[in-house]
């Protein structure tokens, strides 16, 4: 389908660095599930508290 664009997620990160949840802020509906799945596998540096951060996942639409 060659759909490209950016999906913006608000990600909640646990103190151990794992992603607790990802809330979609914007992006093409066909790309949202792939972006959520990818980000939920990420591991962040551990910290003292639960935190939130905005993540942009970019997809290239033209595969040549």
C-alpha positions in Angstrom: 0.0 0.0 0.0 3.1 2.3 0.4 1.5 4.2 3.3 4.0 6.5 5.1 3.8 9.1 7.8 4.4 9.7 11.4 2.6 8.2 14.4 2.8 10.2 17.6 2.4 8.2 20.9 2.4 9.2 24.5 4.4 6.4 26.2 4.2 5.5 29.9 7.6 4.1 31.1 7.8 2.0 34.3 10.8 2.6 36.7 12.4 -0.6 35.4 12.4 0.8 31.8 9.6 -1.2 30.3 6.7 0.4 28.5 3.5 0.1 30.4 1.2 1.7 27.8 1.2 3.7 24.6 -1.6 6.1 23.8 -2.0 7.3 20.2 -2.0 11.1 19.7 -2.0 11.1 15.9 -1.1 9.2 12.8 -2.5 7.2 9.9 -4.8 4.4 11.2 -3.0 1.8 9.1 0.3 2.6 10.9 -0.9 2.9 14.5 -0.9 -0.8 15.4 2.7 -1.3 14.0 3.9 1.8 15.9 2.3 0.6 19.2 3.7 -2.9 18.8 7.2 -1.6 18.1 7.3 0.9 21.0 6.0 -1.6 23.5 9.1 -3.8 22.9 11.4 -0.9 23.6 13.4 -0.7 26.8 14.4 2.6 28.4 17.0 3.4 30.9 15.6 2.6 34.4 14.6 5.6 36.6 13.3 6.4 40.0 9.6 6.9 38.9 7.1 6.1 36.3 7.3 8.7 33.5 5.6 9.7 30.3 7.3 10.8 27.0 6.2 11.6 23.5 7.5 9.4 20.8 7.3 9.9 17.0 7.6 6.8 14.9 8.3 7.5 11.2 7.3 5.2 8.4 8.6 5.6 4.9 5.8 5.1 2.4 7.8 4.5 -0.8 9.7 1.2 -0.7 12.0 1.3 -3.7 
